[in-house]
Amino acid sequence: MVKYNLTPSDALVALTCRHHNIKTILTFDQDFKRVPWLKVIP
């Protein structure tokens, strides 16, 4: 949360994606672009 400047709910989504080896997400939330292991598709 602190390292990538995410809200608690966004951090939970990012870590859940990492845990389940999900590398691409579909979202309009630009904050996820700061997470290096996620590819964001708007």
C-alpha positions in Angstrom: 0.0 0.0 0.0 2.7 2.5 1.0 5.3 1.3 -1.6 2.9 1.9 -4.6 0.8 4.6 -3.0 -2.5 2.6 -3.2 -5.6 2.8 -1.2 -6.2 -0.2 1.1 -8.8 -1.7 -1.2 -6.6 -1.3 -4.3 -3.7 -2.9 -2.4 -5.9 -5.8 -1.6 -6.9 -6.2 -5.2 -3.3 -6.0 -6.4 -2.1 -8.6 -3.9 -5.0 -10.9 -4.7 -4.0 -10.7 -8.3 -0.4 -11.5 -7.5 -1.4 -14.4 -5.3 -3.5 -15.9 -8.1 -0.9 -15.1 -10.8 -3.2 -12.7 -12.6 -1.1 -10.3 -14.7 -3.8 -8.3 -16.5 -6.8 -6.4 -15.1 -9.5 -4.4 -16.8 -10.1 -1.1 -14.9 -10.4 2.6 -15.3 -8.4 3.1 -12.0 -5.1 4.5 -13.1 -3.5 3.8 -9.6 -2.9 0.2 -10.7 -0.4 1.4 -13.3 2.0 1.9 -10.4 2.0 -1.8 -9.7 4.8 -3.4 -11.8 3.4 -6.9 -12.0 0.0 -5.7 -13.3 -0.9 -4.8 -16.9 -3.9 -2.4 -16.9 -6.3 -2.4 -19.8 -8.8 0.6 -19.7 
